[in-house]
Each structure stands twice: as C-alpha cells, then as structure tokens.
C-alpha cells in the first residue's frame, strides 16, 4: 500500500491521508521499547530515579503513540487509533526534554554556578516547570481533539496543542540562550557579579571541563537541535491543518518526528549522565572542588 496516497475506500474520511506503514510502526515500537528498558536499567544502576519520569516516561508514551499507528495500519479510518497516536506522539518528547534541563543543571554545578544566570536549582525548577506547563497544554488540546465529535472541536483541540508546542519551542530557545551564555562566561572566566561565594555542593569556583563533561555538553547541544527540528515540524504540521499536505505526508512524520526522538533518546542511552557526570572520577573531583572552595 502506498504511504502517501489515501486508501480507495472512503479516502475523504481517512484522517491520515495515507495508510500508516505497518513495518515502520513495528520498527519504532521495538526501538522505543528497547531504549525504555535500557533507560530503566541505567537509571536503577546509577540511582538516577528522575530518569523514570523523564526518559522512561517519554518512551512509554511513544510506545502508546506508535501502537496507535500500528492499529491504524489495519484500519486507517479508526478515529480512536488516530487520536491515540497523534496525542501521544505530540506530548511524548516533553519529559525527555526535561531530562536535558536536569542534566544541564548538574553540569552547571560542576563547572561553576557563578557563570550561570540562574542557580542550578532555579535553572532546573524554571525549565522543568515550563516543560510541565507545555505538557499539560498539549495533553489538554489532545484530550479535546480526541473527545470531539465535530470539526470545530477537533480544530479547537489542534489549536490548543499548537499553543503548547509553540510555548515549548520558546522554552527551548530560552534554554539554548541561557546555555550559550553560561558556556561563554565559563570559557571567558566572567562570573556574574554579586553571586554568592558558594552555591550548592560545588561552590562557585571554576571547575575543570573534563572530557566527560565536555562530551555531555556536546550531547546536550545535539539533543537540543533534534528537539528544535521536531518542534518546528510539529508547529508547521498543526498550523497546516488536519487536511494539510504536511500531516498527510508520512515520510515527514517518520523522519522529522519519530527519527528525531529516537536519536535523542538513544543518545542519552549511549552517553548516559550516570557514566559521564556521576562516575567515581567525576564525583571525587567535585568533592575536591567543594573542599578547595570552602
């Protein structure tokens, strides 16, 4: 069956505009299931319990969403399957993005909180709270669209989801700006004036940019680019409408949404902060910094 053409029977009723690829859905389900299980193991091993409500939560929601697409491959006219997949795949990356915020907060602790516009604690609270707001707005819009029996209700739900994704994009841009500023101030040794001499367990002295922290920083930058690309795609998709060309082109969704999140979630599997930030060597160096700055 063609991925970009509507099925012959009731083509005008097909919300996709194509028949979702069954093979693609199975591949993504297997990929997300593997990553989620691996994240659960890594979170337990390194005792980073917040990975359960970030990366693991993202993986579970993606599994539900791609299961909806698999369901739709048998019957693309099933409205429940369509709403299940579009709602879940829209909100799923939000918890994973929160993991980036938490990780950068920990990087700031190690390199020097005095170089950050916000303290690590406030940094994490501000961006994760904003991420939660984005998640709630997107989920609310998805719920309205899923429970609607007419086009007006579906459009209202779509618009609310669009607002949530636009808000998330703004948060990503602000997060990126703050991150760039932090690394610039760190590299040029320009701490903020009037910052307390100690912040958290590591103080405000300039920490060493170890190979592990440098690699973790590159990982965060790469993930941020992936989230940015995916957000732009989703904004264009929803703005184009339910019957627009973007939402009815399967390859756009597979590459600009599914593949972006697969890359982001597996990147954290491969370059896990438990290994790069919480290894024995990194922890001992952090403790020495705390002693020297006390």
C-alpha positions as YAML, in Angstrom:
chain: A
units: angstrom
residues:
- id: 1
  name: UNK
  ca: [0.00, 0.00, 0.00]
- id: 2
  name: UNK
  ca: [1.26, 3.48, -0.84]
- id: 3
  name: UNK
  ca: [2.39, 5.60, 2.09]
- id: 4
  name: UNK
  ca: [1.33, 8.89, 0.55]
- id: 5
  name: UNK
  ca: [-1.96, 8.02, -1.07]
- id: 6
  name: UNK
  ca: [-5.30, 7.59, 0.56]
- id: 7
  name: UNK
  ca: [-6.99, 4.20, 0.56]
- id: 8
  name: UNK
  ca: [-9.60, 3.74, -2.13]
- id: 9
  name: UNK
  ca: [-12.45, 3.20, 0.27]
- id: 10
  name: UNK
  ca: [-13.58, 6.35, 1.98]
- id: 11
  name: UNK
  ca: [-10.48, 8.36, 1.15]
- id: 12
  name: UNK
  ca: [-12.14, 11.58, 2.28]
- id: 13
  name: UNK
  ca: [-12.66, 10.07, 5.73]
- id: 14
  name: UNK
  ca: [-9.07, 8.96, 6.27]
- id: 15
  name: UNK
  ca: [-7.58, 11.41, 8.83]
- id: 16
  name: UNK
  ca: [-4.03, 10.47, 7.76]
- id: 17
  name: UNK
  ca: [-4.41, 10.88, 4.04]
- id: 18
  name: UNK
  ca: [-2.42, 7.66, 3.73]
- id: 19
  name: UNK
  ca: [-2.27, 4.19, 5.24]
- id: 20
  name: UNK
  ca: [0.40, 4.15, 8.02]
- id: 21
  name: UNK
  ca: [3.22, 1.74, 7.28]
- id: 22
  name: UNK
  ca: [2.89, -1.36, 9.44]
- id: 23
  name: UNK
  ca: [6.58, -2.22, 9.16]
- id: 24
  name: UNK
  ca: [7.63, 1.29, 10.19]
- id: 25
  name: UNK
  ca: [5.32, 1.21, 13.20]
- id: 26
  name: UNK
  ca: [6.71, -2.14, 14.35]
- id: 27
  name: UNK
  ca: [10.31, -0.90, 13.96]
- id: 28
  name: UNK
  ca: [9.65, 2.23, 16.03]
- id: 29
  name: UNK
  ca: [7.79, 0.24, 18.69]
- id: 30
  name: UNK
  ca: [10.76, -2.11, 19.03]
- id: 31
  name: UNK
  ca: [13.24, 0.78, 19.11]
- id: 32
  name: UNK
  ca: [11.34, 2.71, 21.78]
- id: 33
  name: UNK
  ca: [10.73, -0.43, 23.85]
- id: 34
  name: UNK
  ca: [14.44, -1.29, 23.80]
- id: 35
  name: UNK
  ca: [15.52, 2.23, 24.74]
- id: 36
  name: UNK
  ca: [12.94, 2.48, 27.53]
- id: 37
  name: UNK
  ca: [14.02, -0.82, 29.10]
- id: 38
  name: UNK
  ca: [17.66, 0.21, 28.82]
- id: 39
  name: UNK
  ca: [16.92, 3.57, 30.45]
- id: 40
  name: UNK
  ca: [15.12, 1.81, 33.31]
- id: 41
  name: UNK
  ca: [18.17, -0.41, 33.84]
- id: 42
  name: UNK
  ca: [20.61, 2.53, 33.64]
- id: 43
  name: UNK
  ca: [18.51, 4.67, 35.99]
- id: 44
  name: UNK
  ca: [18.46, 1.87, 38.54]
- id: 45
  name: UNK
  ca: [22.16, 1.13, 38.17]
- id: 46
  name: UNK
  ca: [23.20, 4.76, 38.68]
- id: 47
  name: UNK
  ca: [20.36, 5.55, 41.12]
- id: 48
  name: UNK
  ca: [19.16, 8.41, 38.93]
- id: 49
  name: UNK
  ca: [15.49, 7.93, 39.72]
- id: 50
  name: UNK
  ca: [14.40, 11.08, 37.85]
- id: 51
  name: UNK
  ca: [15.19, 9.21, 34.63]
- id: 52
  name: UNK
  ca: [12.00, 7.20, 35.20]
- id: 53
  name: UNK
  ca: [9.75, 10.25, 34.91]
- id: 54
  name: UNK
  ca: [11.78, 11.73, 32.05]
- id: 55
  name: UNK
  ca: [13.35, 9.33, 29.53]
- id: 56
  name: UNK
  ca: [11.34, 6.25, 30.57]
- id: 57
  name: UNK
  ca: [8.07, 8.20, 30.64]
- id: 58
  name: UNK
  ca: [8.82, 9.53, 27.15]
- id: 59
  name: UNK
  ca: [9.48, 6.02, 25.89]
- id: 60
  name: UNK
  ca: [6.24, 4.66, 27.32]
- id: 61
  name: UNK
  ca: [4.13, 7.42, 25.76]
- id: 62
  name: UNK
  ca: [5.90, 6.96, 22.42]
- id: 63
  name: UNK
  ca: [5.11, 3.24, 22.62]
- id: 64
  name: UNK
  ca: [1.42, 4.04, 23.05]
- id: 65
  name: UNK
  ca: [1.53, 6.51, 20.18]
- id: 66
  name: UNK
  ca: [3.26, 4.16, 17.76]
- id: 67
  name: UNK
  ca: [0.93, 1.36, 18.85]
- id: 68
  name: UNK
  ca: [-1.86, 3.66, 17.68]
- id: 69
  name: UNK
  ca: [-0.15, 3.95, 14.29]
- id: 70
  name: UNK
  ca: [0.21, 0.16, 14.14]
- id: 71
  name: UNK
  ca: [-3.50, -0.12, 14.93]
- id: 72
  name: UNK
  ca: [-4.24, 2.39, 12.18]
- id: 73
  name: UNK
  ca: [-2.26, 0.33, 9.67]
- id: 74
  name: UNK
  ca: [-5.05, -2.25, 9.90]
- id: 75
  name: UNK
  ca: [-7.82, 0.35, 9.77]
- id: 76
  name: UNK
  ca: [-6.77, 3.95, 8.94]
- id: 77
  name: UNK
  ca: [-10.38, 5.12, 9.31]
- id: 78
  name: UNK
  ca: [-10.43, 4.27, 13.04]
- id: 79
  name: UNK
  ca: [-10.72, 7.65, 14.76]
- id: 80
  name: UNK
  ca: [-9.68, 6.34, 18.18]
- id: 81
  name: UNK
  ca: [-6.41, 4.95, 16.83]
- id: 82
  name: UNK
  ca: [-5.67, 8.21, 15.03]
- id: 83
  name: UNK
  ca: [-6.29, 10.37, 18.11]
- id: 84
  name: UNK
  ca: [-4.29, 7.94, 20.24]
- id: 85
  name: UNK
  ca: [-1.24, 8.22, 18.01]
- id: 86
  name: UNK
  ca: [-1.32, 11.95, 17.36]
- id: 87
  name: UNK
  ca: [-1.89, 12.92, 21.01]
- id: 88
  name: UNK
  ca: [0.79, 10.60, 22.38]
- id: 89
  name: UNK
  ca: [3.45, 11.34, 19.78]
- id: 90
  name: UNK
  ca: [2.93, 15.07, 20.29]
- id: 91
  name: UNK
  ca: [3.31, 15.07, 24.09]
- id: 92
  name: UNK
  ca: [5.83, 12.19, 24.46]
- id: 93
  name: UNK
  ca: [9.09, 14.15, 23.86]
- id: 94
  name: UNK
  ca: [8.25, 16.68, 26.59]
- id: 95
  name: UNK
  ca: [9.51, 14.52, 29.51]
- id: 96
  name: UNK
  ca: [12.69, 13.72, 27.57]
- id: 97
  name: UNK
  ca: [13.33, 17.42, 27.10]
- id: 98
  name: UNK
  ca: [13.04, 17.82, 30.87]
- id: 99
  name: UNK
  ca: [15.94, 15.37, 31.24]
- id: 100
  name: UNK
  ca: [18.12, 17.81, 29.30]
- id: 101
  name: UNK
  ca: [17.20, 20.58, 31.71]
- id: 102
  name: UNK
  ca: [18.11, 18.48, 34.75]
- id: 103
  name: UNK
  ca: [21.39, 17.35, 33.19]
- id: 104
  name: UNK
  ca: [22.49, 20.88, 32.32]
- id: 105
  name: UNK
  ca: [21.70, 21.95, 35.88]
- id: 106
  name: UNK
  ca: [24.15, 19.29, 37.08]
- id: 107
  name: UNK
  ca: [26.76, 20.41, 34.55]
- id: 108
  name: UNK
  ca: [26.44, 23.95, 35.89]
- id: 109
  name: UNK
  ca: [27.03, 22.69, 39.42]
- id: 110
  name: UNK
  ca: [30.28, 21.09, 38.33]
- id: 111
  name: UNK
  ca: [31.64, 23.89, 36.16]
- id: 112
  name: UNK
  ca: [30.62, 26.81, 38.38]
- id: 113
  name: UNK
  ca: [27.18, 28.20, 39.28]
- id: 114
  name: UNK
  ca: [28.58, 31.76, 39.28]
- id: 115
  name: UNK
  ca: [28.73, 31.62, 35.47]
- id: 116
  name: UNK
  ca: [25.01, 30.84, 35.16]
- id: 117
  name: UNK
  ca: [22.26, 33.47, 35.07]
- id: 118
  name: UNK
  ca: [20.20, 31.18, 37.31]
- id: 119
  name: UNK
  ca: [21.42, 28.96, 40.12]
- id: 120
  name: UNK
  ca: [21.38, 25.24, 39.21]
- id: 121
  name: UNK
  ca: [18.35, 24.66, 41.42]
- id: 122
  name: UNK
  ca: [16.39, 27.57, 39.97]
- id: 123
  name: UNK
  ca: [17.54, 26.62, 36.49]
- id: 124
  name: UNK
  ca: [16.11, 23.13, 36.84]
- id: 125
  name: UNK
  ca: [12.91, 24.30, 38.54]
- id: 126
  name: UNK
  ca: [12.22, 27.04, 35.98]
- id: 127
  name: UNK
  ca: [12.71, 24.95, 32.86]
- id: 128
  name: UNK
  ca: [11.15, 21.72, 34.12]
- id: 129
  name: UNK
  ca: [8.11, 23.67, 35.40]
- id: 130
  name: UNK
  ca: [7.77, 25.34, 31.99]
- id: 131
  name: UNK
  ca: [8.07, 21.91, 30.39]
- id: 132
  name: UNK
  ca: [5.27, 20.58, 32.61]
- id: 133
  name: UNK
  ca: [3.05, 23.52, 31.61]
- id: 134
  name: UNK
  ca: [3.75, 22.73, 27.96]
- id: 135
  name: UNK
  ca: [2.89, 19.08, 28.58]
- id: 136
  name: UNK
  ca: [-0.41, 19.96, 30.29]
- id: 137
  name: UNK
  ca: [-1.45, 22.33, 27.49]
- id: 138
  name: UNK
  ca: [-0.62, 19.77, 24.80]
- id: 139
  name: UNK
  ca: [-2.41, 17.00, 26.70]
- id: 140
  name: UNK
  ca: [-5.45, 19.23, 27.19]
- id: 141
  name: UNK
  ca: [-5.59, 20.00, 23.48]
- id: 142
  name: UNK
  ca: [-5.16, 16.34, 22.63]
- id: 143
  name: UNK
  ca: [-7.96, 15.38, 25.01]
- id: 144
  name: UNK
  ca: [-10.32, 17.93, 23.49]
- id: 145
  name: UNK
  ca: [-9.49, 16.80, 19.96]
- id: 146
  name: UNK
  ca: [-9.86, 13.12, 20.89]
- id: 147
  name: UNK
  ca: [-13.25, 13.57, 22.56]
- id: 148
  name: UNK
  ca: [-14.67, 15.90, 19.92]
- id: 149
  name: UNK
  ca: [-17.40, 14.71, 17.58]
- id: 150
  name: UNK
  ca: [-17.21, 17.63, 15.14]
- id: 151
  name: UNK
  ca: [-14.66, 19.60, 13.17]
- id: 152
  name: UNK
  ca: [-14.98, 22.66, 15.41]
- id: 153
  name: UNK
  ca: [-13.95, 20.66, 18.48]
- id: 154
  name: UNK
  ca: [-11.10, 18.98, 16.65]
- id: 155
  name: UNK
  ca: [-9.82, 22.35, 15.43]
- id: 156
  name: UNK
  ca: [-10.02, 23.79, 18.94]
- id: 157
  name: UNK
  ca: [-8.02, 20.85, 20.31]
- id: 158
  name: UNK
  ca: [-5.50, 21.21, 17.49]
- id: 159
  name: UNK
  ca: [-5.06, 24.93, 18.20]
- id: 160
  name: UNK
  ca: [-4.50, 24.27, 21.91]
- id: 161
  name: UNK
  ca: [-1.87, 21.64, 21.08]
- id: 162
  name: UNK
  ca: [-0.28, 24.15, 18.72]
- id: 163
  name: UNK
  ca: [-0.07, 26.72, 21.52]
- id: 164
  name: UNK
  ca: [1.57, 24.12, 23.76]
- id: 165
  name: UNK
  ca: [4.20, 23.24, 21.14]
- id: 166
  name: UNK
  ca: [4.92, 26.90, 20.36]
- id: 167
  name: UNK
  ca: [5.39, 27.52, 24.09]
- id: 168
  name: UNK
  ca: [7.75, 24.53, 24.22]
- id: 169
  name: UNK
  ca: [9.75, 25.93, 21.30]
- id: 170
  name: UNK
  ca: [10.08, 29.25, 23.11]
- id: 171
  name: UNK
  ca: [11.35, 27.40, 26.19]
- id: 172
  name: UNK
  ca: [13.90, 25.55, 24.04]
- id: 173
  name: UNK
  ca: [15.12, 28.85, 22.61]
- id: 174
  name: UNK
  ca: [15.41, 30.46, 26.06]
- id: 175
  name: UNK
  ca: [17.15, 27.34, 27.38]
- id: 176
  name: UNK
  ca: [19.58, 27.48, 24.46]
- id: 177
  name: UNK
  ca: [20.29, 31.18, 25.04]
- id: 178
  name: UNK
  ca: [20.97, 30.64, 28.75]
- id: 179
  name: UNK
  ca: [23.18, 27.64, 27.94]
- id: 180
  name: UNK
  ca: [25.23, 29.57, 25.39]
- id: 181
  name: UNK
  ca: [25.63, 32.44, 27.84]
- id: 182
  name: UNK
  ca: [26.77, 30.05, 30.58]
- id: 183
  name: UNK
  ca: [29.42, 28.38, 28.42]
- id: 184
  name: UNK
  ca: [30.58, 31.76, 27.10]
- id: 185
  name: UNK
  ca: [31.00, 33.14, 30.62]
- id: 186
  name: UNK
  ca: [32.71, 29.95, 31.75]
- id: 187
  name: UNK
  ca: [35.18, 29.93, 28.84]
- id: 188
  name: UNK
  ca: [35.98, 33.64, 29.27]
- id: 189
  name: UNK
  ca: [36.00, 33.41, 33.09]
- id: 190
  name: UNK
  ca: [33.31, 36.07, 33.53]
- id: 191
  name: UNK
  ca: [31.18, 35.14, 36.54]
- id: 192
  name: UNK
  ca: [28.10, 37.18, 37.42]
- id: 193
  name: UNK
  ca: [28.84, 39.93, 39.90]
- id: 194
  name: UNK
  ca: [27.29, 39.68, 43.34]
- id: 195
  name: UNK
  ca: [26.82, 35.93, 43.12]
- id: 196
  name: UNK
  ca: [27.24, 34.16, 46.49]
- id: 197
  name: UNK
  ca: [30.64, 32.57, 47.05]
- id: 198
  name: UNK
  ca: [29.04, 29.16, 47.41]
- id: 199
  name: UNK
  ca: [26.16, 27.57, 45.53]
- id: 200
  name: UNK
  ca: [25.18, 24.00, 46.24]
- id: 201
  name: UNK
  ca: [27.74, 21.35, 46.99]
- id: 202
  name: UNK
  ca: [30.30, 22.57, 44.49]
- id: 203
  name: UNK
  ca: [30.66, 26.23, 45.28]
- id: 204
  name: UNK
  ca: [31.16, 28.93, 42.66]
- id: 205
  name: UNK
  ca: [34.82, 28.28, 41.85]
- id: 206
  name: UNK
  ca: [35.54, 27.46, 38.23]
- id: 207
  name: UNK
  ca: [35.52, 23.70, 37.73]
- id: 208
  name: UNK
  ca: [37.60, 21.82, 35.20]
- id: 209
  name: UNK
  ca: [35.93, 20.99, 31.90]
- id: 210
  name: UNK
  ca: [36.80, 17.29, 31.96]
- id: 211
  name: UNK
  ca: [36.49, 15.13, 28.82]
- id: 212
  name: UNK
  ca: [33.32, 13.58, 30.28]
- id: 213
  name: UNK
  ca: [31.67, 16.93, 30.98]
- id: 214
  name: UNK
  ca: [32.70, 18.23, 27.56]
- id: 215
  name: UNK
  ca: [31.16, 15.16, 25.91]
- id: 216
  name: UNK
  ca: [27.99, 15.58, 27.98]
- id: 217
  name: UNK
  ca: [27.80, 19.20, 26.84]
- id: 218
  name: UNK
  ca: [28.04, 18.17, 23.19]
- id: 219
  name: UNK
  ca: [25.30, 15.59, 23.80]
- id: 220
  name: UNK
  ca: [23.01, 18.27, 25.23]
- id: 221
  name: UNK
  ca: [23.68, 20.55, 22.26]
- id: 222
  name: UNK
  ca: [22.95, 17.73, 19.79]
- id: 223
  name: UNK
  ca: [19.72, 16.78, 21.59]
- id: 224
  name: UNK
  ca: [18.59, 20.40, 21.66]
- id: 225
  name: UNK
  ca: [18.98, 20.63, 17.88]
- id: 226
  name: UNK
  ca: [16.89, 17.47, 17.49]
- id: 227
  name: UNK
  ca: [14.12, 18.86, 19.71]
- id: 228
  name: UNK
  ca: [14.23, 22.15, 17.80]
- id: 229
  name: UNK
  ca: [13.81, 20.43, 14.42]
- id: 230
  name: UNK
  ca: [10.99, 18.30, 15.75]
- id: 231
  name: UNK
  ca: [9.16, 21.30, 17.28]
- id: 232
  name: UNK
  ca: [9.39, 23.28, 14.03]
- id: 233
  name: UNK
  ca: [7.93, 20.32, 12.16]
- id: 234
  name: UNK
  ca: [5.05, 19.88, 14.61]
- id: 235
  name: UNK
  ca: [4.21, 23.59, 14.54]
- id: 236
  name: UNK
  ca: [4.14, 23.55, 10.74]
- id: 237
  name: UNK
  ca: [2.08, 20.36, 10.76]
- id: 238
  name: UNK
  ca: [-0.65, 21.62, 13.09]
- id: 239
  name: UNK
  ca: [-0.68, 25.11, 11.55]
- id: 240
  name: UNK
  ca: [-1.20, 23.49, 8.13]
- id: 241
  name: UNK
  ca: [-4.37, 21.79, 9.40]
- id: 242
  name: UNK
  ca: [-5.70, 18.26, 9.65]
- id: 243
  name: UNK
  ca: [-6.09, 18.03, 5.87]
- id: 244
  name: UNK
  ca: [-2.85, 19.83, 5.02]
- id: 245
  name: UNK
  ca: [-0.03, 18.42, 2.92]
- id: 246
  name: UNK
  ca: [2.40, 18.16, 5.88]
- id: 247
  name: UNK
  ca: [0.26, 15.96, 8.11]
- id: 248
  name: UNK
  ca: [-0.70, 13.81, 5.09]
- id: 249
  name: UNK
  ca: [2.90, 13.04, 4.09]
- id: 250
  name: UNK
  ca: [4.08, 10.04, 6.06]
- id: 251
  name: UNK
  ca: [7.81, 10.43, 5.43]
- id: 252
  name: UNK
  ca: [7.78, 13.88, 7.10]
- id: 253
  name: UNK
  ca: [6.40, 12.37, 10.29]
- id: 254
  name: UNK
  ca: [8.72, 9.36, 10.29]
- id: 255
  name: UNK
  ca: [11.86, 11.45, 9.77]
- id: 256
  name: UNK
  ca: [11.13, 14.81, 11.42]
- id: 257
  name: UNK
  ca: [9.30, 13.44, 14.46]
- id: 258
  name: UNK
  ca: [9.96, 9.75, 15.00]
- id: 259
  name: UNK
  ca: [13.60, 9.69, 13.93]
- id: 260
  name: UNK
  ca: [14.44, 12.89, 15.84]
- id: 261
  name: UNK
  ca: [13.13, 11.46, 19.13]
- id: 262
  name: UNK
  ca: [14.77, 8.07, 18.51]
- id: 263
  name: UNK
  ca: [18.11, 9.83, 18.05]
- id: 264
  name: UNK
  ca: [17.56, 11.93, 21.17]
- id: 265
  name: UNK
  ca: [16.53, 9.08, 23.46]
- id: 266
  name: UNK
  ca: [19.28, 6.71, 22.26]
- id: 267
  name: UNK
  ca: [21.89, 9.45, 22.55]
- id: 268
  name: UNK
  ca: [21.18, 9.52, 26.29]
- id: 269
  name: UNK
  ca: [21.40, 5.73, 26.40]
- id: 270
  name: UNK
  ca: [24.83, 5.77, 24.79]
- id: 271
  name: UNK
  ca: [26.17, 8.88, 26.54]
- id: 272
  name: UNK
  ca: [24.43, 8.39, 29.85]
- id: 273
  name: UNK
  ca: [24.93, 11.09, 32.53]
- id: 274
  name: UNK
  ca: [25.28, 8.34, 35.12]
- id: 275
  name: UNK
  ca: [28.57, 7.43, 33.44]
- id: 276
  name: UNK
  ca: [29.68, 10.89, 32.32]
- id: 277
  name: UNK
  ca: [28.64, 13.01, 35.31]
- id: 278
  name: UNK
  ca: [28.35, 10.60, 38.22]
- id: 279
  name: UNK
  ca: [31.34, 8.35, 37.67]
- id: 280
  name: UNK
  ca: [33.79, 7.83, 40.53]
- id: 281
  name: UNK
  ca: [36.36, 10.17, 38.97]
- id: 282
  name: UNK
  ca: [33.88, 12.97, 38.33]
- id: 283
  name: UNK
  ca: [32.43, 12.69, 41.83]
- id: 284
  name: UNK
  ca: [35.87, 12.78, 43.52]
- id: 285
  name: UNK
  ca: [36.86, 15.85, 41.51]
- id: 286
  name: UNK
  ca: [33.62, 17.56, 42.50]
- id: 287
  name: UNK
  ca: [34.30, 16.79, 46.15]
- id: 288
  name: UNK
  ca: [37.82, 18.23, 45.88]
- id: 289
  name: UNK
  ca: [36.40, 21.41, 44.35]
- id: 290
  name: UNK
  ca: [33.98, 21.73, 47.22]
- id: 291
  name: UNK
  ca: [36.80, 21.35, 49.76]
- id: 292
  name: UNK
  ca: [39.05, 23.85, 47.98]
- id: 293
  name: UNK
  ca: [36.27, 26.45, 47.64]
- id: 294
  name: UNK
  ca: [35.05, 26.11, 51.23]
...
